[in-house]
Amino acid sequence: MKPLERLKQWFGQHARSAVTSLGQLKRRPAASFMTTAVIGIALALPTGFLLLMDNLEAATAGWEGNPRASIFLADGLTPDNQRDLLERIQRFNEVTATELITPQAALAEFEQHAGMEETLALLDENPFPAVIVAELNAALGTLAADQLITRTQALAGVDQVRVDRVWLQRLTAVLQLANRGTVLIGLLLGLTVVLVVGNTIRLDIENRRSEIEITKLIGGTDAFVRRPFLYTGLWYGVSGGVLATLILALTMALLAGPARELTTLYGSGFRLIGPGVGGTFTLLLGGILLGLIGAWVAVGRHLAAIEPQ
């Protein structure tokens, strides 16, 4: 047989098995839907949690990097005095970068983000003080940070010092823990999908025992008998991946409105991050792999035990 004819025959056999297994699923829609629903939910839950972590990280992306100190300068300082303080703070070993925000720049930025130009125009003077934003060393400990605050507070012309980002460091640690927990949950749910598909295929094998015995009796190989069950697992994986994608899309649609209102109130340009094309493809591929693994395990374990009498 020529290679091209052999390839056509191989493709035809697989196409018939794929169509036959899909027809088997259509003959029992209730049971097929229940299995698909379990797979879809098992895939959507960890993926949804990972998307939640990604959105939280994106929402805090504006504060990424080293911790910062906001140094509020006293009123009445001249621009030269402000620059002198900036240079002195730049020489601190704990400081990696500095930026001077003048009262005029602070007012302009507030007007841009808050949209309160008319209200601010009623004020007789600029209410914003000059601020030096100092980026601190990432390895700076709590004791060293307290010492830096005391030393900076003692400088002439400094009104107040605030070291922020401690809450963000805690949030980052929580996100890392949540990510690892989500991966672990995803692995457990993936194992659940394998077991569900394997049990479904096992029941299918038992229901078709007589058909399998007759097929083997007339010379059907194990590969020939195994093929439709593997395609059944594949179809379960595909349908479960599609259902998981629909669940995530519906969830994103329900959360988009409240998220948009929240970001508008805070003057942020943040938008919810969805799975995208790559994430959807990965979800479908994951469903297919889990379905095939479950089917392969079930077929390998139970099919060999069926022999014609």
NORSUL-V706748 format. One record per backbone hydrogen bond with DSSP energy under -1.0 kcal/mol. NH is the residue of the N-H (numbers start at 1). CO is the residue of the C=O. Records with the same first field share a line. If there is no record, write none. Layout:
# NORSUL-V706748
NH=CO ; CO
This chain:
# NORSUL-V706748
6=2
7=3
8=4
9=5
10=6
11=7
12=8
13=9
14=10
15=11
16=12
17=13
18=14
19=15
20=16
21=17
22=18
23=19
24=20
25=21
26=22
27=23
32=28
33=29
34=30
35=31
36=32
37=33
38=34
39=35
40=36
41=37
42=38
43=39
44=40
45=41
47=43
48=44
49=45
50=46
51=47
52=48
53=49
54=50
55=51
56=52
57=53
58=54
59=55
60=56
61=58
63=60
64=61
69=134
70=162
71=132
72=160
73=130
74=157
82=78
83=79
84=80
85=81
86=82
87=83
88=84
89=85
90=86
92=89
95=92
96=135
97=135
99=133
101=131
106=102
107=103
108=104
109=105
110=106
111=107
112=108
113=109
114=110
115=111
120=116
121=117
122=119
123=120
131=101
132=71
133=99
134=69
135=97
136=67
137=94
140=137
145=141
146=142
147=143
148=144
149=145
150=146
151=147
152=148
153=149
154=150
155=152
158=155
159=72
160=72
162=70
164=68
169=165
170=166
171=167
172=168
173=169
174=170
175=171
176=172
177=173
178=174
179=175
180=176
181=177
182=178
183=179
184=180
185=181
186=182
187=183
188=184
189=185
190=186
191=187
192=188
193=189
194=190
195=191
196=192
197=193
198=194
199=195
200=196
201=197
202=198
203=199
204=200
205=201
206=202
207=203
208=204
209=206
212=208
213=209
214=210
215=211
216=212
217=213
218=214
219=216
220=215
225=221
226=222
227=223
230=226
231=227
232=228
233=229
234=230
235=231
236=232
237=233
238=234
239=235
240=236
241=237
242=238
243=239
244=240
245=241
246=242
247=243
248=244
249=245
250=246
251=247
252=248
253=249
254=250
255=251
256=252
259=255
260=256
261=257
262=258
263=259
264=260
265=261
266=262
268=263
279=275
280=276
281=277
282=278
283=279
284=280
285=281
286=282
287=283
288=284
289=285
290=286
291=287
292=288
293=289
294=290
295=291
296=292
297=293
298=294
299=295
300=296
301=297
302=298
303=299
306=303
